[in-house]
Amino acid sequence: MSIGNSPESPEDDRNFPADDRDSIGRALQQARVAAGLTVEEVSASTRVRVPIVHAIEEDDFSRCGGDVYARGHIRTLARAVGLDPASLIEQYDAEHGGRPAPTPAAPLFEAERIRPEPRRPNWTAAMVAAIVAVVGFVGFTMFNGTDGQNGTAAVAEGPAPATKTTTPKPVKPADPKPVPSESVIAAVPQDKVTVKLTATDDKSWISAKAHDGKLLFDGLLLAGESKTFQDDERIDLVLGNAGPIELYVNGKKVEDSFESGQVERLSYTKGDPEAG
């Protein structure tokens, strides 16, 4: 005689159809590997700490600090590895109960409606006004007394001299300061290596370092944006999506054709263009 259903009864599995989609963490991890990026590189470009990136790729969102932060991290990581954030956010909401209902704003504002306190009289201003009135009255009385002792008022002997009017000289406007631009340098310095990157029709993650390992830039270059870097000896580049990148080295265009999605690691010195 059997009481109840077995915990491993196959009938339970029929109530939960399998989802053919990859999990959020697996989708992010596969896209990162396909882009040739490490967890440390993604963390540096998105400012999401390495332990949180590892946890999200393992579908552990408990370290994000709540659903709001989890959605933000998913959106940021998806953009860094070239995925559509909207579909991943929709999948997260479906798996975690959707977005929380917004809190009505009216009760909050009505709680702030406090009856204003009656204005108190400004005794300081009243006292200052009274002192000014007394001083004015005393001055007026003394002036009238002086005129009475003289008997007659002074008579003007002639017209008052005309006051010479000085026309102010026009002030010459200051020359506008030149606005810095990241366009191709017309005359690049001979004692430095100059590299300019332009994303033509798509975004690309790039990293640029000086010869001493100093990080010059690490992040996304959106379509239409440009970045210019200079160093005394060498510039090392990593292009996460090299296809849309237009590259100039020391004022000359590099004619190498890169494919979309291709990861390139390049180095250039003062004597280039020459692919590193």
Salt bridges, closest charged atoms under 4 A:
ASP19 OD2 - ARG21 NH2 3.20
GLU57 OE2 - ARG32 NE 2.72
ASP93 OD1 - ARG71 NE 2.72
ASP93 OD2 - ARG99 NE 3.90
ASP231 OD2 - HIS211 ND1 2.76
ASP232 OD1 - LYS192 NZ 2.69
GLU233 OE1 - HIS211 NE2 3.98
ASP236 OD1 - ARG234 NE 2.92
GLU246 OE2 - LYS253 NZ 3.40
